[in-house]
Amino acid sequence: MLIVISPAKSFSKEVKAPALSYSQPGHLENSEKLMSKLRGLSKKKLAGLMNLSDDLATMNMERHQNWQPPFAVDNADPAIFAFIGEVYRGMDAKSFSKADLTYAQDHLRILSGLYGCLKPLDLIQPYRLEMGAKLKYHRKNNLYQFWGDEITDDINELLSVEKVLVNLASIEYFKAVNPKKVKGRIITPVFKDFSNGEYKSLMTYAKNARGMMSRYIIQERIEDPELLKSFNGGNYCYSPEMSDDSTYVFIRG
C-alpha cells in the first residue's frame, strides 16, 4: 500500500531527527530549474504569485536565495520532520520508531511543487511553492504542466509492488497525479464532521485526520484495503452508506 500526502506551508525552526541514513530528493535537477525561476521574481511578483503578505514574501525570498544543494544534515532536514501543519501534527512522526520510519520510506510519498515526489527521509531546505501556483517555466504555464507525468511515473514504479494507492493528499496536490495512468487501485479517504445539520469536510479537522490515517497505516503496516475501514482515529468511523469502492468516507459527530 502506498500513501500520498501534501506538504505543508510551514517549516519547523528546530528539527530533532533520529540518526538514520537520509536520502536526496529524486528530481533535484528540476527543483533547481524552478528555484532559478523563483529567484528571478521580484518581491511583489512573488507575493502576487502565492498571495503572500509583505513579511512572508520577504522571508521566502531569503529562503530561495539561500537554497543550495547538495543537501546534508548540517544544512537540510528530512521532509517528514521539516514540514509542520495539521497533517503532520496528526501523523506525529516524532514518535515513530526507526522501524516505522523505515517502513514510511517505502510506503509514503509527499507531493511537492518544488521537489516533485518526496520520500519521507529526503533532505530538503525550506521553500514556498504551492502546486497550484501559476509559475511559468518556458512553455509550461503551471507546475502541473512542468511536472507532467514524472510524479505519476514515480508512483507507478512503487505500485508495481504495492498495487493500492491511498490518496490522502489535497485536491490541489493530487491533481499532479494522472489517475488514468496510475497502475493500481486508488482509494481516497474522506473525513466529514456533523455541522449545522449535515456532514461536511471541515478543512482543519480533515487535514489532521489524513495525518492520523497515515500514521495508522504506517504503524499497523496496513496492506489490505479492507483494514482501512477499521480506522477510528479522532473518533471518526467508517460510513458504508456514504462510501463506495474508491471513496472511503469517515464521519464524526
C-alpha positions as CSV (number, residue, x, y, z in Angstrom):
1,M,0.0,0.0,0.0
2,L,1.3,3.4,-1.0
3,I,0.2,6.6,0.7
4,V,0.5,10.1,-0.8
5,I,0.1,13.3,1.2
6,S,0.5,17.0,0.7
7,P,3.4,19.1,2.1
8,A,2.8,22.0,4.5
9,K,3.4,25.7,4.0
10,S,5.3,26.0,7.3
11,F,8.6,24.6,8.3
12,S,10.0,23.6,11.7
13,K,12.6,26.1,13.1
14,E,14.3,23.3,15.0
15,V,14.2,19.7,13.8
16,K,15.2,16.9,16.1
17,A,15.6,13.9,13.9
18,P,17.0,10.5,14.8
19,A,20.3,9.3,13.4
20,L,19.3,7.5,10.2
21,S,20.5,7.2,6.6
22,Y,18.8,10.1,4.9
23,S,18.1,10.3,1.2
24,Q,18.2,13.0,-1.5
25,P,15.1,14.2,-3.5
26,G,14.9,12.4,-6.8
27,H,14.3,15.4,-9.1
28,L,16.8,18.0,-7.8
29,E,17.6,19.0,-11.4
30,N,14.0,20.1,-11.9
31,S,14.0,21.7,-8.4
32,E,17.0,23.8,-9.4
33,K,15.2,25.0,-12.6
34,L,12.2,26.1,-10.6
35,M,14.3,27.7,-7.9
36,S,16.2,29.7,-10.6
37,K,12.8,31.0,-11.8
38,L,11.7,31.9,-8.3
39,R,14.9,33.8,-7.6
40,G,14.2,35.9,-10.6
41,L,10.9,37.2,-9.3
42,S,10.6,40.5,-7.5
43,K,9.1,40.5,-4.1
44,K,5.9,42.0,-5.5
45,K,5.6,39.2,-8.1
46,L,6.4,36.5,-5.6
47,A,3.7,37.9,-3.2
48,G,1.2,38.0,-6.1
49,L,2.0,34.5,-7.3
50,M,1.2,32.9,-3.9
51,N,-0.9,35.6,-2.2
52,L,1.7,36.4,0.4
53,S,1.9,39.2,2.9
54,D,4.9,41.5,2.6
55,D,6.6,39.8,5.6
56,L,6.1,36.3,4.1
57,A,7.3,37.4,0.7
58,T,10.5,38.8,2.3
59,M,11.1,35.6,4.3
60,N,10.6,33.4,1.3
61,M,12.8,35.5,-1.0
62,E,15.5,34.9,1.6
63,R,14.8,31.2,1.7
64,H,15.0,31.0,-2.1
65,Q,18.3,32.9,-2.2
66,N,19.8,30.6,0.5
67,W,18.5,27.4,-1.1
68,Q,21.5,25.5,-2.3
69,P,22.1,21.8,-2.9
70,P,23.8,19.4,-2.2
71,F,21.8,18.7,1.0
72,A,23.3,17.3,4.1
73,V,22.3,17.0,7.8
74,D,24.0,20.3,8.6
75,N,22.1,22.4,6.0
76,A,18.8,20.5,5.4
77,D,16.2,18.4,7.3
78,P,14.3,15.2,6.4
79,A,10.9,16.1,4.9
80,I,8.8,14.2,7.3
81,F,10.2,16.3,10.2
82,A,10.7,19.6,8.4
83,F,7.1,20.2,7.5
84,I,4.7,21.4,10.2
85,G,0.9,21.6,9.8
86,E,-2.3,19.7,10.6
87,V,-1.4,16.7,8.5
88,Y,2.0,16.4,10.2
89,R,0.5,17.0,13.7
90,G,-1.9,14.2,13.0
91,M,0.9,11.9,11.8
92,D,3.2,12.8,14.7
93,A,6.3,11.3,13.1
94,K,8.4,12.4,16.1
95,S,7.0,9.5,18.0
96,F,7.8,7.0,15.2
97,S,10.2,4.2,15.9
98,K,13.1,3.7,13.5
99,A,11.3,0.7,12.1
100,D,8.2,2.9,11.5
101,L,10.4,5.5,9.6
102,T,12.0,2.8,7.5
103,Y,8.5,1.5,6.6
104,A,7.4,5.0,5.8
105,Q,10.3,5.5,3.5
106,D,9.0,2.7,1.3
107,H,5.3,3.4,1.7
108,L,4.8,7.2,1.9
109,R,5.3,10.0,-0.6
110,I,4.9,13.7,-0.2
111,L,3.8,15.6,-3.3
112,S,5.7,18.9,-3.6
113,G,5.5,21.8,-6.0
114,L,9.3,22.3,-5.8
115,Y,10.6,18.7,-5.3
116,G,8.0,16.6,-7.1
117,C,7.6,13.3,-5.2
118,L,9.5,13.3,-1.9
119,K,10.4,10.3,0.3
120,P,9.9,11.0,4.0
121,L,13.6,10.9,4.7
122,D,14.7,13.1,1.8
123,L,16.7,16.0,3.0
124,I,15.1,19.3,2.0
125,Q,15.6,23.1,2.5
126,P,12.7,25.4,3.2
127,Y,10.8,26.9,0.3
128,R,7.4,28.2,-0.7
129,L,5.9,26.9,-3.9
130,E,2.4,25.6,-3.8
131,M,1.4,23.1,-6.6
132,G,-1.4,25.3,-7.7
133,A,0.8,28.3,-8.2
134,K,0.8,29.5,-11.9
135,L,4.5,29.7,-12.2
136,K,5.5,29.7,-15.9
137,Y,8.7,27.9,-17.0
138,H,9.4,28.3,-20.7
139,R,6.4,26.8,-22.5
140,K,4.9,25.3,-19.3
141,N,2.2,27.5,-17.9
142,N,2.0,26.0,-14.5
143,L,3.5,23.3,-12.2
144,Y,1.1,20.6,-13.4
145,Q,2.5,21.1,-16.9
146,F,6.0,21.4,-15.6
147,W,5.9,18.1,-13.8
148,G,3.9,16.3,-16.5
149,D,3.9,12.6,-15.8
150,E,7.1,12.5,-13.7
151,I,5.2,12.2,-10.4
152,T,2.8,9.6,-11.8
153,D,5.8,7.6,-13.1
154,D,7.4,7.7,-9.6
155,I,4.1,6.4,-8.1
156,N,3.8,3.7,-10.7
157,E,7.3,2.4,-10.0
158,L,6.2,1.8,-6.4
159,L,2.8,0.4,-7.4
160,S,4.5,-2.3,-9.4
161,V,4.8,-3.9,-5.9
162,E,2.2,-2.2,-3.7
163,K,-0.9,-2.2,-6.1
164,V,-3.0,0.2,-3.9
165,L,-2.6,3.9,-3.8
166,V,-4.2,5.7,-0.8
167,N,-4.8,9.3,-1.7
168,L,-4.5,11.4,1.5
169,A,-3.4,14.5,-0.4
170,S,-5.4,17.6,-1.0
171,I,-7.2,18.1,-4.3
172,E,-4.6,20.7,-5.3
173,Y,-1.7,18.3,-4.9
174,F,-3.4,15.2,-6.2
175,K,-4.1,17.0,-9.5
176,A,-0.3,16.5,-10.1
177,V,-1.1,12.7,-10.5
178,N,-2.8,11.4,-13.6
179,P,-5.4,8.9,-12.3
180,K,-5.9,7.4,-15.8
181,K,-2.2,6.4,-15.9
182,V,-2.0,5.1,-12.3
183,K,-1.3,1.4,-12.5
184,G,-3.2,0.4,-9.4
185,R,-6.3,0.9,-7.4
186,I,-6.8,4.4,-5.9
187,I,-8.7,4.8,-2.6
188,T,-9.4,8.3,-1.4
189,P,-10.4,8.5,2.3
190,V,-12.7,11.5,3.1
191,F,-13.4,12.8,6.6
192,K,-16.6,14.6,7.5
193,D,-17.9,16.2,10.7
194,F,-21.5,16.8,11.6
195,S,-22.0,20.6,11.4
196,N,-25.2,22.6,11.0
197,G,-27.4,19.6,10.4
198,E,-25.2,17.8,7.9
199,Y,-21.9,16.0,7.4
200,K,-19.3,18.1,5.7
201,S,-15.5,18.2,5.4
202,L,-14.0,20.8,7.7
203,M,-10.6,21.6,6.4
204,T,-8.5,21.7,9.6
205,Y,-10.1,18.6,11.0
206,A,-9.8,16.7,7.7
207,K,-6.1,17.5,7.3
208,N,-5.4,16.3,10.8
209,A,-7.4,13.1,10.1
210,R,-5.3,12.5,7.0
211,G,-2.2,12.6,9.1
212,M,-3.8,10.2,11.7
213,M,-4.7,7.8,9.0
214,S,-1.2,7.9,7.5
215,R,0.1,7.1,11.0
216,Y,-2.4,4.2,11.3
217,I,-1.3,2.7,8.0
218,I,2.4,3.1,8.8
219,Q,2.3,1.8,12.4
220,E,-0.1,-1.0,11.8
221,R,1.7,-2.0,8.5
222,I,-1.7,-2.0,6.7
223,E,-1.7,-3.8,3.3
224,D,-5.3,-4.9,3.0
225,P,-7.6,-2.0,1.9
226,E,-10.5,-3.6,4.0
227,L,-8.5,-2.9,7.1
228,L,-8.6,0.9,6.3
229,K,-12.3,0.7,7.3
230,S,-11.2,-0.1,10.9
231,F,-9.6,3.3,11.3
232,N,-11.1,5.2,14.3
233,G,-8.6,7.9,14.9
234,G,-10.1,11.2,16.3
235,N,-13.3,9.3,16.9
236,Y,-14.0,9.1,13.1
237,C,-15.8,5.9,12.0
238,Y,-16.3,4.4,8.6
239,S,-19.6,5.0,6.9
240,P,-20.6,2.2,4.4
241,E,-23.7,4.2,3.4
242,M,-21.6,7.2,2.2
243,S,-18.7,5.2,0.7
244,D,-18.0,3.3,-2.5
245,D,-15.1,1.3,-3.9
246,S,-12.9,4.3,-4.5
247,T,-14.0,6.7,-1.8
248,Y,-14.0,5.7,1.9
249,V,-16.0,8.2,3.9
250,F,-15.4,8.5,7.7
251,I,-17.8,10.5,9.8
252,R,-17.8,12.0,13.3
253,G,-20.5,13.6,15.4
